[in-house]
Amino acid sequence: MTTSADSPHTALVDTFGRVADDLRISVTDRCNLRCMYCMPADGLPWLPRGDILSFEEIARVAGLLVGLGVRTIRLTGGEPLVRRDLPRLVEMLAGLDPRPDLSITTNGVLLGGLARPLADAGLDRVNVSLDSLRQDRYEAITRRDDLERTLEGMEAARAAGLTPVKVNVVVMRGVNDDELVDFAGFAETEDYSVRFIEYMPLDADGRWTESDVVSAEEILDTLERTGISLQNVADTNPEPATRFRISRHETDDTRGEIGVIPSVTAPFCDRCNRIRLTAEGGFRTCLFALDEADLREPLRSGAGDGDLEKMIRRAVRGKWAGHRIGQPDFERPGKSMSQIGG
């Protein structure tokens, strides 16, 4: 992998030669849904507000990392749109030099009223988490009745120019795996980009088992057996999704796109370019990392940029080869998805 940084001396490179240039920033651990693969029905204890990084602290770390070669930033949560005045943070990040590509992962419930302000502030795109197109099932998965608001939020995002609108679908056996064709049709008729994601062991309840995972290979086989032709999209970017344009066997026309992300059965660890900043200032080099570097304490005790850079470089150098899901020595992280940042 080559670096996008101006100089190999500025790039964040680990011992396996991977360049960290994709930053995920969690702006809050709070969420307005209670998705079954992420949170218990009663929720989780929220971080005290004083423990969460301020926008100024986030922008400082982001600016430092942009100077070290980071080229893309995605805001996550919890649910990032519950963080008050989020467009102000987007405007701060859009003002960094060089300007990073800015996106957000959201459940879309609040997107209807925020899509335009976010776009005006400098946001480029949105990823919307949506695991069912059926009202009753959406409510069962999220434990909330917000499907219509989510769909309206996606339309608002498109109208605001936050395109392509990507739809993240966590596929769970016996839960929503019978909606694969429905989602492909949704991508085709609405011209959205649907990403099918393998179910990962990051649920707070700890109920995940390998038997719950619907593999990317099984997902593609299911779609193709129903008369959907998938045309591979060549992509030189290091994103984890293998992408396909959709067409029916009876026509050569293509419309809409699906992708599969085999996070469990064929992980992309060998080319992973991601680093993460949690809501409380933990710097993580892997979603499944068992530890993280605390940046909040030095940020608030007067550390200089050079001190922070040393901590970040040390953490990146220590990045492991990859997670061990499915192996006897796999150990789940002590935090769930909402506490780390999606």
GUPAMI-646703 format. One line per field, with one value per residue (C-alpha): x, y, z; residue in three letters. Coordinates in steps of 0.5 Angstrom, whole numbers, plus 500, padded with zeros to 3 digits. Example, Ala and Ser with C-alpha at 12.3 -4.5 7.8 and 13.67 -1.06 7.14 Angstrom:
2
c1 c(525;527)
c2 c(491;498)
c3 c(516;514)
rest c(ALA;SER)
//
This chain:
342
c1 c(500;503;502;498;502;507;513;514;517;510;506;503;506;506;511;507;508;500;499;494;490;483;481;474;472;467;463;459;457;450;445;437;436;438;440;440;447;450;446;442;435;436;442;449;451;453;460;460;459;466;469;468;472;470;470;476;480;477;479;486;487;484;489;495;493;491;498;501;497;490;486;479;475;469;464;461;458;454;449;453;447;445;451;449;451;455;455;460;465;464;466;472;474;473;477;483;489;489;482;480;474;469;463;459;456;449;442;439;433;435;438;432;433;441;442;442;446;451;452;453;458;462;460;461;457;453;453;446;445;439;438;431;426;420;417;416;422;426;422;425;432;432;427;424;419;423;423;420;424;430;428;426;433;436;432;434;441;441;437;443;448;451;452;453;448;451;446;450;446;449;446;444;442;435;434;434;438;431;431;438;434;429;435;438;432;432;439;436;430;432;440;443;449;448;453;452;456;458;455;461;462;461;454;454;450;456;451;454;456;459;453;450;454;452;458;459;460;453;450;453;450;443;443;445;440;435;436;440;447;452;458;464;466;474;476;483;481;483;476;473;467;467;463;458;453;446;443;437;439;434;437;444;442;445;442;444;450;451;457;460;464;467;469;469;470;475;478;482;487;493;491;487;488;484;485;480;479;473;469;473;479;482;486;485;489;483;476;478;484;484;487;488;492;489;490;485;489;495;491;488;495;498;502;505;503;510;508;502;505;510;504;500;506;508;501;501;507;504;498;497;497;489;484;483;476;474;481;481;485;480;479;473;474;472;467;461;461;457;463;468;465;463)
c2 c(500;507;513;519;523;528;525;518;521;524;518;513;506;500;494;491;497;499;506;509;514;513;516;514;519;517;524;520;514;515;513;514;506;500;495;488;487;493;495;491;493;498;501;502;507;513;517;523;529;532;525;526;530;537;539;543;537;533;538;539;531;531;536;533;527;530;533;526;523;522;523;521;522;519;521;516;514;511;516;522;526;526;530;537;542;537;541;546;540;538;546;545;539;541;547;543;543;539;538;531;527;528;523;520;514;515;511;516;518;525;526;529;536;535;533;540;544;538;539;546;545;541;534;530;523;519;512;510;504;500;493;491;494;491;496;490;487;494;495;488;490;497;497;503;505;510;506;512;517;513;513;520;522;518;522;528;526;525;532;535;532;528;522;517;515;508;503;499;492;488;481;476;469;468;475;479;474;473;480;480;480;486;490;489;491;497;499;498;502;507;508;507;503;497;494;487;487;480;480;481;480;487;486;488;482;478;473;473;466;464;460;467;470;469;470;474;468;466;473;473;466;468;474;470;465;469;472;478;479;482;486;487;494;495;499;501;504;500;500;493;492;488;492;490;494;490;488;483;477;479;486;489;495;496;501;501;498;492;491;485;486;480;482;475;470;474;480;485;486;485;492;496;503;505;508;511;516;514;519;520;520;513;512;505;502;496;495;489;492;490;496;504;510;515;522;526;526;529;534;537;537;541;536;539;536;533;529;527;525;520;517;516;513;509;506;505;501;497;495;488;483;483;480;473;472;464;462;459;465;470;475;480;487;490;495;494;497;503;505;504;508;504)
c3 c(500;498;503;501;505;503;506;508;515;516;515;520;518;523;523;517;513;513;513;517;513;515;522;525;531;536;538;543;546;547;542;541;539;542;537;539;536;540;546;552;551;558;554;558;563;559;560;564;559;562;560;553;548;547;539;540;543;537;532;535;535;528;525;528;524;518;518;519;513;515;509;511;517;519;525;529;535;539;535;532;531;538;540;540;535;531;524;528;529;521;520;524;521;514;515;516;511;507;508;509;506;511;512;518;520;523;524;520;525;526;519;516;520;520;513;510;516;515;508;509;514;509;510;504;505;510;511;514;519;517;518;516;511;515;520;525;524;525;531;534;532;534;540;537;532;527;520;517;520;518;510;510;513;507;502;506;505;498;497;501;496;501;496;495;500;503;507;512;513;519;517;522;521;523;524;517;512;509;507;502;496;498;500;493;490;495;492;485;485;490;487;494;495;500;504;507;513;517;524;529;536;539;542;549;551;549;545;539;536;529;527;527;522;515;510;505;500;502;501;494;492;495;491;484;485;485;478;480;476;480;476;480;481;480;486;488;494;501;503;506;501;495;490;485;480;480;474;472;468;463;462;461;465;472;477;484;488;493;497;502;508;510;517;520;515;510;514;511;517;512;509;514;514;520;527;532;537;542;545;551;548;547;541;538;532;531;532;536;540;547;550;547;549;553;549;554;560;556;552;558;562;557;552;546;539;539;545;542;536;540;543;537;533;539;538;531;531;536;532;531;525;526;530;532;531;530;533;540;543;540;546;546;547;554;550;545;538;541;546;541;535;529)
rest c(MET;THR;THR;SER;ALA;ASP;SER;PRO;HIS;THR;ALA;LEU;VAL;ASP;THR;PHE;GLY;ARG;VAL;ALA;ASP;ASP;LEU;ARG;ILE;SER;VAL;THR;ASP;ARG;CYS;ASN;LEU;ARG;CYS;MET;TYR;CYS;MET;PRO;ALA;ASP;GLY;LEU;PRO;TRP;LEU;PRO;ARG;GLY;ASP;ILE;LEU;SER;PHE;GLU;GLU;ILE;ALA;ARG;VAL;ALA;GLY;LEU;LEU;VAL;GLY;LEU;GLY;VAL;ARG;THR;ILE;ARG;LEU;THR;GLY;GLY;GLU;PRO;LEU;VAL;ARG;ARG;ASP;LEU;PRO;ARG;LEU;VAL;GLU;MET;LEU;ALA;GLY;LEU;ASP;PRO;ARG;PRO;ASP;LEU;SER;ILE;THR;THR;ASN;GLY;VAL;LEU;LEU;GLY;GLY;LEU;ALA;ARG;PRO;LEU;ALA;ASP;ALA;GLY;LEU;ASP;ARG;VAL;ASN;VAL;SER;LEU;ASP;SER;LEU;ARG;GLN;ASP;ARG;TYR;GLU;ALA;ILE;THR;ARG;ARG;ASP;ASP;LEU;GLU;ARG;THR;LEU;GLU;GLY;MET;GLU;ALA;ALA;ARG;ALA;ALA;GLY;LEU;THR;PRO;VAL;LYS;VAL;ASN;VAL;VAL;VAL;MET;ARG;GLY;VAL;ASN;ASP;ASP;GLU;LEU;VAL;ASP;PHE;ALA;GLY;PHE;ALA;GLU;THR;GLU;ASP;TYR;SER;VAL;ARG;PHE;ILE;GLU;TYR;MET;PRO;LEU;ASP;ALA;ASP;GLY;ARG;TRP;THR;GLU;SER;ASP;VAL;VAL;SER;ALA;GLU;GLU;ILE;LEU;ASP;THR;LEU;GLU;ARG;THR;GLY;ILE;SER;LEU;GLN;ASN;VAL;ALA;ASP;THR;ASN;PRO;GLU;PRO;ALA;THR;ARG;PHE;ARG;ILE;SER;ARG;HIS;GLU;THR;ASP;ASP;THR;ARG;GLY;GLU;ILE;GLY;VAL;ILE;PRO;SER;VAL;THR;ALA;PRO;PHE;CYS;ASP;ARG;CYS;ASN;ARG;ILE;ARG;LEU;THR;ALA;GLU;GLY;GLY;PHE;ARG;THR;CYS;LEU;PHE;ALA;LEU;ASP;GLU;ALA;ASP;LEU;ARG;GLU;PRO;LEU;ARG;SER;GLY;ALA;GLY;ASP;GLY;ASP;LEU;GLU;LYS;MET;ILE;ARG;ARG;ALA;VAL;ARG;GLY;LYS;TRP;ALA;GLY;HIS;ARG;ILE;GLY;GLN;PRO;ASP;PHE;GLU;ARG;PRO;GLY;LYS;SER;MET;SER;GLN;ILE;GLY;GLY)
//
